[in-house]
Amino acid sequence: MANKSSASSAPAGLTSMSSEDIRNRQWTEAEKQALRDASEAQSAGRQLPAEEYEDIPRLTEEQLSHLVRLRGARKKVAVSVRLDPQVLEWLRSKGEGHLTRINDILTNLMEAERRTGSGR
């Protein structure tokens, strides 16, 4: 379980927001466009200048640790896999969605290998 960071230990410029705050927030068009631009730049493998990120509200480490990958609707294939008991226990300890978490971990590894060309 992640420790909650106190306001006094938060880096300057960060605003404390719960996931509920983020879900219910009314985003301005400028913020939405800034997020779209940042997403497109990241997908293309380029970095935007820092001023391009100014309209995007900053998230805390705790908030970032609770984010999950949004995936497009892809058809999945059912498989059977055998895991070490401690691995399954660790995945389940993270809350609901442990099977989705396995897929996310493997997807991240696959994408990292593709970017670096280090796959076997």
Sequence and secondary structure as in RCSB ss.txt:
>XXXX:A:sequence
MANKSSASSAPAGLTSMSSEDIRNRQWTEAEKQALRDASEAQSAGRQLPAEEYEDIPRLTEEQLSHLVRLRGARK
KVAVSVRLDPQVLEWLRSKGEGHLTRINDILTNLMEAERRTGSGR
>XXXX:A:secstr
      GGGS TT     HHHHHH    HHHHHHHHHHHHHHHTT    GGGGTTS    HHHHHT         
         HHHHHHHHHT S HHHHHHHHHHHHHHHHHHHT   
